[in-house]
Amino acid sequence: MISSVFLENIFTWMGNNLILAVIPLVLSFFIFQYSLWEKHNEANVVSIFFRVIHILAMLVFFVFLPNAPYTITDLIHLIRQIRDYKYFDLTDSQILYGLIPQYFIFIFLGMSCYTIAFRNFVVFMQHINLKKGIIVLLKITIPIFMAFGVFLGRNYRYNSWAIILHFPSMLQILFTEIKKPSFYFYIIYFYVAIIILYECLSIFYRTLLPNLFGVNKKGE
């Protein structure tokens, strides 16, 4: 018998968070099209306007991107539901064969959205002939901002558009948090988790879908 907690997870916060994780994935397929960028490479008003819009769209993409790795932090719900298994009317079998796999699939889907979306960005950077050193630097530094976004979402309940609506308060939080050792622990923890899961899923998708995800023209 399926416990109501499984359905409640899916149709409430899990479903909502997966929708937010899918947004940057969908955006990445529209924004990071090399053909569109190359088409507007002339020094005229139309091309300049297009590239400005393109860059703004990239910023929107990165504002929404932390929603995908944010799914990692939802393990806190798993811990709570296992701890209070009697309250949620869960048996050992339901936890082992239902609840844990549900969370595994949820995090897998969320991090897959991040991995594919971020790789679309990396491949786009390669196609516009950005220097390899800069690309490596971006791959190393961008997850730091993702970790900070995850931190704000989990600890202060800020969402993607808070960067526009509550930017001053976000800066105030940053200046307050950098004084706390726990802040660096959280950032390093999320940063390492994002990097490891990204690399593991990249290998997984390169093996599973080499034509769609794997080897690009520059052989990465």
C-alpha positions in Angstrom: 0.0 0.0 0.0 1.3 3.4 -1.0 1.6 5.8 2.0 0.1 9.2 1.5 3.5 10.8 2.2 4.7 9.6 -1.2 2.0 11.4 -3.1 2.2 14.4 -0.9 5.9 14.7 -1.6 5.3 14.5 -5.4 2.4 16.9 -5.6 3.7 19.5 -3.3 7.3 20.5 -2.8 9.0 17.8 -4.9 6.9 18.8 -7.9 7.4 22.5 -7.4 11.1 22.2 -6.9 11.5 20.0 -10.0 9.6 22.6 -12.1 12.0 25.2 -10.9 14.9 22.9 -11.7 13.6 22.3 -15.3 13.4 26.1 -16.0 17.2 26.6 -16.5 17.4 23.4 -18.4 14.8 24.6 -20.9 16.4 28.0 -21.1 19.8 26.5 -21.9 18.5 24.9 -25.1 17.2 28.2 -26.3 20.0 30.6 -25.1 23.1 28.5 -25.8 22.6 28.1 -29.5 25.8 28.8 -31.3 24.1 29.3 -34.6 22.0 32.2 -33.3 25.1 33.9 -31.8 27.1 33.4 -35.0 24.2 34.8 -37.1 24.4 38.1 -35.2 28.2 38.7 -35.3 28.2 41.9 -37.4 28.8 45.3 -36.1 25.3 46.8 -36.7 22.5 47.9 -34.4 20.4 44.7 -34.8 23.3 42.4 -34.0 24.4 44.5 -31.0 20.9 44.6 -29.7 20.6 40.8 -30.1 23.8 40.2 -28.2 22.8 42.5 -25.4 19.5 40.6 -25.1 21.4 37.3 -25.3 23.7 38.3 -22.4 20.7 39.4 -20.3 19.1 36.0 -21.0 22.2 34.3 -19.8 22.0 36.3 -16.5 18.4 35.1 -16.1 19.6 31.5 -16.8 22.2 31.8 -14.0 19.6 33.3 -11.6 17.4 30.2 -12.0 20.3 27.7 -12.2 20.7 27.2 -8.4 17.2 25.8 -8.2 18.5 22.6 -9.8 21.3 21.7 -7.2 19.0 23.0 -4.5 17.3 19.6 -4.7 20.3 18.2 -2.8 19.2 20.0 0.3 15.8 18.5 0.2 17.3 15.4 1.9 16.4 17.2 5.0 12.8 16.1 4.4 13.9 12.5 4.1 15.6 12.7 7.4 12.5 14.2 9.0 10.2 11.7 7.5 12.4 8.7 8.6 12.8 10.2 12.1 9.0 10.7 12.4 8.1 7.5 10.6 5.3 6.8 13.0 3.7 10.2 12.4 3.9 9.7 8.7 2.6 6.1 9.1 5.6 4.6 7.3 6.8 1.0 7.6 10.4 -0.1 7.3 9.7 -1.6 3.9 8.0 1.6 2.7 11.1 3.6 3.8 13.6 1.2 2.2 11.8 0.4 -1.1 9.7 3.5 -1.5 10.8 6.7 0.3 14.6 6.4 -0.2 14.3 5.5 -4.0 11.8 8.4 -4.4 14.4 10.9 -3.0 17.2 9.3 -5.0 15.2 9.8 -8.2 14.2 13.3 -7.2 17.8 14.4 -6.6 19.0 12.6 -9.7 16.5 14.5 -11.8 17.3 17.8 -10.2 21.1 17.4 -10.6 20.6 16.1 -14.2 18.8 19.3 -15.0 21.8 21.2 -13.6 24.4 19.0 -15.4 22.9 19.2 -18.8 22.1 22.9 -18.5 25.5 23.8 -17.3 27.2 21.6 -20.0 25.1 23.4 -22.6 26.7 26.6 -21.3 30.2 25.1 -21.4 29.8 23.8 -24.9 28.5 27.2 -26.0 31.6 28.9 -24.6 33.8 26.5 -26.5 31.9 27.2 -29.8 32.4 31.0 -29.5 36.2 30.2 -29.1 36.5 31.4 -25.5 40.0 30.5 -24.2 40.3 27.1 -22.5 41.7 28.7 -19.4 38.7 31.0 -19.0 36.3 28.1 -19.5 38.1 26.1 -16.8 38.0 29.1 -14.5 34.2 29.5 -15.2 33.7 25.8 -14.4 35.5 26.2 -11.1 34.0 29.5 -10.0 30.4 29.4 -11.1 29.5 26.5 -8.7 30.6 28.8 -5.9 27.8 31.1 -6.8 25.5 28.1 -7.1 26.5 27.0 -3.6 25.7 30.5 -2.3 22.3 30.5 -4.0 21.5 27.1 -2.5 22.6 28.4 0.9 20.3 31.4 0.6 17.4 29.2 -0.6 17.8 26.6 2.2 18.6 28.9 5.1 16.8 32.1 4.2 14.1 30.8 1.9 15.1 33.2 -0.9 13.9 32.3 -4.4 15.4 33.2 -7.8 13.7 36.6 -8.2 14.8 37.7 -4.7 18.1 38.8 -6.4 16.0 41.6 -7.9 13.4 42.2 -5.2 15.7 41.8 -2.2 19.2 42.4 -3.5 20.2 44.9 -0.7 19.0 42.4 2.0 20.9 39.6 0.3 24.1 41.7 0.4 23.5 42.4 4.1 23.1 38.7 4.7 26.3 38.0 2.9 28.3 40.6 5.0 26.8 39.0 8.1 27.4 35.4 7.2 31.0 35.8 6.1 31.9 36.4 9.7 30.6 33.0 10.7 32.8 29.8 10.3 29.6 27.8 9.6 29.0 29.8 6.4 32.2 28.6 4.9 31.4 25.0 5.8 28.0 25.3 4.1 29.5 26.9 0.9 32.4 24.3 0.7 30.0 21.5 1.4 27.5 22.5 -1.4 30.3 23.4 -3.7 32.0 20.0 -3.4 28.7 18.2 -3.7 27.8 20.2 -6.9 31.2 19.6 -8.5 31.2 15.9 -7.7 27.7 15.2 -8.8 28.2 17.3 -12.0 31.3 15.3 -13.0 29.7 12.0 -12.2 26.5 12.7 -14.1 28.6 14.1 -17.0 30.4 10.8 -17.2 27.0 9.0 -17.0 25.4 10.9 -19.8 28.5 10.8 -22.0 28.3 7.1 -21.7 24.6 6.8 -22.0 23.9 9.4 -24.7 27.2 10.1 -26.5 25.6 11.7 -29.5 23.4 14.1 -27.6 25.5 14.9 -24.6 29.0 13.5 -25.0 31.8 14.4 -27.3 31.5 17.8 -28.9 33.5 19.2 -31.8 36.4 20.1 -29.5 36.6 16.7 -28.0 35.7 17.4 -24.4 
